[in-house]
Amino acid sequence: SGESKTVYYTVNYLPLVLGFILLALLVFWFYSRKKCSIHKRVLATKGADGKKLVKVTLIAKNKSYRPLTNLRVTDRVPASLKIVHKASSMRPDIVKQQSTHAALTWKIPKLGPREQRVISYYMRAGVKLIGKVSLPPAELAIKGDTYISNTALLRAM
């Protein structure tokens, strides 16, 4: 009756550590992914008067599940191309004419979750274009973050 028993057991903390690492990676991924994006497309078309036009389409996307507010989309048009204002889907809020380019800025007050806004405008070549013209990328700014679009190539018309 004075017997004693010793019980041994081991605890494996590996699943707990792996769970914390996985959770940390998921939190990092969630906060580091882009909230939005912008894409630029260019298409050569003909206008109602039969003259050649260039249609520029900017697609701003909210990739998050929360609404975004106070977005600014800015696109620069080289001085060799002239903007045709009457044929735009959204008129720019600010147009700044500079010596090398014109800067067009659209203000988007709110972009809902997973929503996209399509902005298109037309321009016409002021001089004959030879070869390919690289159009500068558009910018999407929101609360200190700036997202840059692709660079669109315009072939001679």
PyMOL commands that set and color helices and strands:
alter all, ss='L'
color gray80, all
select helices_A, chain A and resi 14-32+85-87
alter helices_A, ss='H'
color red, helices_A
select strands_A, chain A and resi 36-46+52-62+68-78+81-84+94-97+101-111+116-125+132-135+139-142+145-148+152-155
alter strands_A, ss='S'
color yellow, strands_A
deselect
rebuild
show_as cartoon
